[in-house]
Amino acid sequence: MGSGAPRNGPPPQGTSVLDSFSVVGAGALAEALVRSLTDLGMTCRGVFARRLEKAQMLADSLGVSTSGRVEQAASTASDLLLIVVTDEAVSEVASIIGRQDVVLPVIALHTCGIHDYRVLEPLAGRGVETGSFHPLQTFTGPEDKTAFRGITIGMDGSARALGAAQHLAVELLAVSVSIDPQKRALYHAAAVMAGNHAITMLSTAGDLWELAAGNRQSFVDSLGPLTRQSVFNALEKGPESALTGPVVRGDVETIRRHLEALSDYASHLLPMYGAVLTETVHLAMRSGRLAPDSAVKLLDLVSEFLNREAS
């Protein structure tokens, strides 16, 4: 990149602008991007943030000479601007930069999950090619220079911005997937369920384990192997083949005892358990291992307990 000879081939046509970049944002993802892209030979011309001290701190830690507030980001005249802020802030940041009476970057990419490229309209209206570049990974910092290797990047945008985003993904050894802007929220919901909600489910299981075993500290050691193997099986074999347990066996009595125990000790979890069990019934039926009559019995049982709890 910085040498004019990208490792994995030339940039897309009209995208000879990937030698330098600036970043708006000073969180863990911004840090990971700066580390990884500069390691590839790109030059970071500046780190900017709504809080000046955070921008200065990140710039100093990464050896970037320029830092400042958001409104100063465009003044570095970088060819590529990466907007690495929260979902709630990206629209405001785009508006601030779009109002500046300076030459704007050729391409701007944001890293938010819920928004498509149209959230950058204040920049597009001034001729900037806009797109999204959303890494499907959790970043807590500090990350090493291989943080993007093998992960998927969800993206959309104008033709030129999309080409730049795909090229960056290739350089980072990541996998790119183009997302229909109209279905962006579904894409993001899937990511949240696979990441954040999985954590919530584990935390809830830990709560129940503590109630049953009297010791939360043993949760990871006791249920960790089961969790790891289940996730591995689901990813390797597919959910239908990986599913085991009382639902796929049509074990109505076991599920009844689960519901009774939850009703007695953790009634606030009944709606969540019922919702997950309902989807598990559907999954078991898709696998061909749960008979329709057993499915009906299980769903009726869940409804019985939920209605009882609501009354």
C-alpha positions, 0 to 999 in steps of 0.5 A, a space after each residue: 500500500 504505502 510502497 505503491 504495491 499492495 500485497 494482494 494486488 492493486 486497488 479497484 479501478 479508480 481507488 489508487 487512494 488507499 495509501 493514507 487514511 485518517 480515523 475519527 474515533 479513539 476506541 478499541 476498534 479505531 486502535 485496531 484499525 490503525 495498528 493493522 493498516 499502518 502495519 500494511 504500509 498505509 500512513 495514518 495522517 490523523 486521529 480525531 475524536 469528540 474528546 480531544 484528550 482521547 484523540 491525543 492519547 491514542 495518537 501518541 500511543 500509536 506514533 501518529 503525529 496529528 490529532 484533534 477534534 472531529 471538525 478537524 478531521 477533513 483538514 488532513 486531506 486524507 484520501 480515506 476517512 474511517 469513521 469509527 464511532 458508535 451507532 448513535 454518533 455516526 450521523 452527527 459526526 458525518 454532519 459535522 465533517 460535511 459542514 467544514 469548508 475544506 476539501 473532503 476525503 475521496 472516500 469515507 467508510 463508517 464501521 457501525 453495524 446498524 447503519 448502511 452507507 446512507 447515514 453518511 449522506 452529509 458527506 455524499 452530498 458533497 461528492 464523497 464516496 461513502 460506504 460501510 465497513 463493519 467487522 463482525 468481531 468484538 474488540 476490547 483492546 488492545 488488539 494485535 496486528 492480526 486482529 482482522 485475519 479470518 473475520 468477516 466484514 459486512 459492507 455496502 456503499 457506492 461502487 467506488 467505496 464498496 471497492 475500497 472496502 473490499 480491497 481493505 478486507 483483502 489486505 487485512 486477510 478478512 472476508 467481505 460480505 455485501 449487505 442489502 441496505 434494506 436488510 441491514 437491521 436483520 444483519 445486525 440483529 443476527 450479529 448481536 444474537 450470535 455475540 451479545 445474546 450468547 453472552 447473556 444466555 451464558 450469564 443466565 445459565 450461570 445464575 441458574 447454576 449458582 442457584 442449583 450448585 451454590 457456587 458460581 465460581 464452578 460454572 465455567 469449569 463445569 459447563 464450559 466444556 459443554 458450551 465449547 463443544 456445543 458451539 463447535 458442533 453447531 459451527 462444524 456440523 450445522 445446528 440441526 445436526 448438533 442439537 441434542 437434549 430433551 427437546 429433540 427427544 420430545 421429552 415433555 416431562 423433563 421440560 415440565 420439570 424445568 418450567 416448574 423449577 423456573 417458576 419456583 426459583 427464577 420466574 422472571 426467566 420463564 419468558 426467555 426460556 419459553 421463547 428459546 425453547 419454542 425456537 428449539 422445537 422448530 429447530 428440532 422439527 427441521 432436523 427431522 428428529 422431533 415428531 409433530 405431535 411431540 412438538 405440539 405437546 412441548 409448545 402447549 406446555 410452554 404456553 400453559 406455564 407462560 399463561 399461568 405466570 401472566 395471570 
